[in-house]
Amino acid sequence: MVRLRPRKPPFKVADEQMFFDVVRALFQHRRQKVRNALYHSFDQVFPDARLQKSQKRELLDEKLPKELADARVMDLEPGKFGEISDYLIRKNRKS
């Protein structure tokens, strides 16, 4: 018999929905770098944004630190997904 007990998450995120959208988008492209994975799933993360391809790239390059943007999705620790979603939600609020 196995007993499962829920526990509190080890990190906080600014917006849970954005976090779930980012995780879903990144895991669809788990072998790619974060920048490219988010670019290819941009419409899932930002469904209301109507941007051209170059604007999408600029937004991601502007908001994500280079070390996160260049990391492979499959190599990220869970807390890094939270950091990425927090960076993107800050951009979304400023726009």
Secondary structure, DSSP 8 states (H G I E B T S, - for coil): ---------SS--S-HHHHHHHHHHHHTTTTSBHHHHHHHTHHHH-TT----HHHHHHHHHHHS-HHHHTSBGGG--HHHHHHHHHHHHHHHHH-
